């Protein structure tokens, strides 16, 4: 019986870990579903509006596990590459990096209240009212 309980706990941990690694791109309720290419362009400043509405993207805090997962999954970059990308863009006058928010709760509140707001959170932080634009 003890072995069975341990096995069930291990399975629950693996499922929970897999869910935590999934990234949800969330947007203001006014925004449509988006594809991966558009998400990449939004977070690199190459697209600044969706359907004529200004898009305002926000990042998770540098060094957070969700940010690392987002950068790897959607931008195929690590933190250093992403920072270097934005350093060059700023230098040549092509924009500034997205604002950074410390928690998933802050990202959710920003996105819900800001027309054109787009951010990302862990799938573990999903709530029913969120407008999920894309999931990976």
Secondary structure, 3 states (H helix, E strand, C coil): CHHHHHHHHHHHHHHHHHHHHCEEEEECCCCCCCCHHHHHHHHCCCCCEECCEECEEEEECCCCHHHHHHHHHHHCCCHHHHHHHHHHHHHCCCCCCCEEECCHHHHHHHHHHCCCEEEEEEHHHCCCCCEEEEEC
